Amino acid sequence: MEVFIMILFAFLIMMAISSFLNIMLKTTKKKDWLISFLLSAFLSIVLVMFLGS
């Protein structure tokens, strides 16, 4: 359960950073948000696996 919470926390942090960058760079198309979502999900899982071990 705590691994899920760590992944969720890392995902929210990554999504906040990528959302901020999307807005600052004016890339607000659906494709850009989907790429940000998938990248945030992947990076949060990798980050938790790397730091949790």
C-alpha positions as CSV (number, residue, x, y, z in Angstrom):
1,M,0.0,0.0,0.0
2,E,2.8,2.4,0.8
3,V,4.4,1.8,-2.6
4,F,1.2,2.9,-4.2
5,I,1.2,6.1,-2.2
6,M,4.8,6.8,-3.1
7,I,4.0,6.3,-6.8
8,L,1.0,8.5,-6.5
9,F,2.9,11.2,-4.8
10,A,5.7,11.1,-7.3
11,F,3.2,11.1,-10.2
12,L,1.5,14.2,-8.8
13,I,4.8,16.0,-8.5
14,M,5.8,15.0,-12.0
15,M,2.4,16.0,-13.4
16,A,2.6,19.4,-11.7
17,I,6.0,20.1,-13.2
18,S,5.0,19.0,-16.7
19,S,1.7,20.9,-16.5
20,F,3.6,24.1,-15.5
21,L,6.0,23.6,-18.4
22,N,3.1,22.9,-20.8
23,I,1.4,26.2,-19.8
24,M,4.7,28.2,-19.8
25,L,5.7,26.9,-23.3
26,K,2.1,27.3,-24.6
27,T,1.8,23.6,-25.6
28,T,-1.8,23.0,-24.6
29,K,-2.9,20.6,-27.3
30,K,-4.5,17.3,-26.3
31,K,-1.5,15.4,-27.7
32,D,0.9,17.4,-25.5
33,W,-1.1,16.7,-22.3
34,L,-1.2,13.0,-23.2
35,I,2.5,12.9,-23.6
36,S,3.0,14.7,-20.3
37,F,0.6,12.2,-18.6
38,L,2.4,9.1,-19.9
39,L,5.8,10.6,-19.2
40,S,4.8,11.5,-15.7
41,A,3.4,8.0,-15.1
42,F,6.5,6.3,-16.4
43,L,9.0,8.6,-14.5
44,S,7.1,8.2,-11.2
45,I,7.2,4.4,-11.4
46,V,10.9,4.4,-12.3
47,L,11.7,7.0,-9.6
48,V,9.9,5.0,-6.9
49,M,11.6,1.8,-8.1
50,F,15.0,3.4,-8.1
51,L,14.8,5.3,-4.8
52,G,12.7,2.6,-3.0
53,S,15.3,-0.1,-3.5
